[in-house]
Amino acid sequence: MSARERETVVADPAAAYDALWRARAAALADEFVGQESFLPRTELLGLARRAGVGPGTRVLDVCCGTGGPGLVLVTELGGDYLGVDASPVSVARARVATVERGCGTARFVVGTVPPLPPGPYDVVLLLETLLAFRDRATLLRSVAGALAPGGRFVVTAEVGRPLTGDERRRLPPGEAVWVTPLATLLTDLERAGLVPVSVQETTARHAEVVEALLRAYEELAARPAAAPGVLVARHLVTTHRRWSRWLHTGRVHTVAIVAEARPRRRPDTGNPTS
Ligand SMILES: C[S@@+](CC[C@H](N)C(=O)[O-])C[C@H]1O[C@@H](n2cnc3c(N)ncnc32)[C@H](O)[C@@H]1O
């Protein structure tokens, strides 16, 4: 986006947000929960159930965005939910949605992770955002430290060979895409004390979601530039075409992982009764 186009978007961000929301809702239909990602509702609920989310579960949703996935979990499964996101605008929207949908128990805070808000939690979610973290090891150690022993970490991730210098140069400024091989990610999890208990390949389904979103954004992008959301949609067409190509050619795969926090070893005091 040029600086002039950006100014047009900033002039009426709420109208642009609404137009993009409607495009996403139409594209995802029954699978729409307000997610800002490729994660369909069915997959979200399946993962949360596998992690044990239910009434009384202490859930932390790291990089929760505008709270769509979190509020569906609270409504459908229950749980004591806290979402954290670096974007004050997203957190404000999540709080408004909490009131509108009557999910009074869900809480949202602004924060850049790591560190994580102090736990312990029974479940930590990191949905569709691992690729933004260059330093995975520090993040995963924080997740492990915030989980109760036996607690579960749910992470959806983009895996594959790291981007080449050339691929990286073609990314829009500011877009972080730290793709990593699946084997490396599994090792990183183990090293942090998070033992993978299930790894699900989700590429085909996510590729369908990307296609549906791409069609919706192309439709919006074809409208006059002054219409709400059009300039952002034009930008999203470019990024979604790239994701479509990557997922369809196998350049990048998507996976959903549930990992369990290994009980932490207590320091050896030499006293067998302690
Ligand atoms: C792709 S969106 C995903 C949102 C949500 N998980 C979903 O699936 O709808 C990524 C979100 O991560 C947030 N984010 C990125 N890096 C972050 C960080 N280091 N700490 C907190 N939030 C971060 C962004 O502000 C954005 O809202």
The ligand as an SDF file (V2000), in Angstrom:
LIG
                    3D

 27 29  0  0  0  0  0  0  0  0999 V2000
   -3.0520  -13.5660   12.4350 C   0  0  0  0  0  0  0  0  0  0  0  0
   -3.6910  -12.7590   13.8480 S   0  0  0  0  0  0  0  0  0  0  0  0
   -4.3970  -14.1810   14.6580 C   0  0  0  0  0  0  0  0  0  0  0  0
   -5.3940  -13.8090   15.6960 C   0  0  0  0  0  0  0  0  0  0  0  0
   -6.1490  -14.9860   16.3150 C   0  0  0  0  0  0  0  0  0  0  0  0
   -5.2500  -15.9150   16.9780 N   0  0  0  0  0  0  0  0  0  0  0  0
   -7.0000  -15.6930   15.2880 C   0  0  0  0  0  0  0  0  0  0  0  0
   -6.7040  -16.8500   14.9340 O   0  0  0  0  0  0  0  0  0  0  0  0
   -7.9980  -15.0790   14.8620 O   0  0  0  0  0  0  0  0  0  0  0  0
   -2.1820  -12.4550   14.7680 C   0  0  0  0  0  0  0  0  0  0  0  0
   -2.3390  -11.6150   16.0230 C   0  0  0  0  0  0  0  0  0  0  0  0
   -1.1430  -11.7510   16.7900 O   0  0  0  0  0  0  0  0  0  0  0  0
   -0.8310  -10.5130   17.4110 C   0  0  0  0  0  0  0  0  0  0  0  0
    0.6020  -10.5560   17.7390 N   0  0  0  0  0  0  0  0  0  0  0  0
    1.6610  -10.7320   16.8890 C   0  0  0  0  0  0  0  0  0  0  0  0
    2.8120  -10.7680   17.5820 N   0  0  0  0  0  0  0  0  0  0  0  0
    2.4930  -10.6220   18.8970 C   0  0  0  0  0  0  0  0  0  0  0  0
    3.2460  -10.6030   20.1070 C   0  0  0  0  0  0  0  0  0  0  0  0
    4.5890  -10.7420   20.1140 N   0  0  0  0  0  0  0  0  0  0  0  0
    2.5880  -10.4550   21.2800 N   0  0  0  0  0  0  0  0  0  0  0  0
    1.2410  -10.3260   21.3040 C   0  0  0  0  0  0  0  0  0  0  0  0
    0.4770  -10.3310   20.1800 N   0  0  0  0  0  0  0  0  0  0  0  0
    1.0910  -10.4830   18.9940 C   0  0  0  0  0  0  0  0  0  0  0  0
   -1.2630   -9.4700   16.3970 C   0  0  0  0  0  0  0  0  0  0  0  0
   -1.5130   -8.2330   17.0170 O   0  0  0  0  0  0  0  0  0  0  0  0
   -2.5310  -10.1240   15.7970 C   0  0  0  0  0  0  0  0  0  0  0  0
   -3.6750   -9.6920   16.4790 O   0  0  0  0  0  0  0  0  0  0  0  0
  1  2  1  0
  2  3  1  0
  2 10  1  0
  3  4  1  0
  4  5  1  0
  5  6  1  0
  5  7  1  0
  7  8  2  0
  7  9  1  0
 10 11  1  0
 11 12  1  0
 11 26  1  0
 12 13  1  0
 13 14  1  0
 13 24  1  0
 14 15  1  0
 14 23  1  0
 15 16  2  0
 16 17  1  0
 17 18  1  0
 17 23  2  0
 18 19  1  0
 18 20  2  0
 20 21  1  0
 21 22  2  0
 22 23  1  0
 24 25  1  0
 24 26  1  0
 26 27  1  0
M  CHG  2   2   1   9  -1
M  END
$$$$
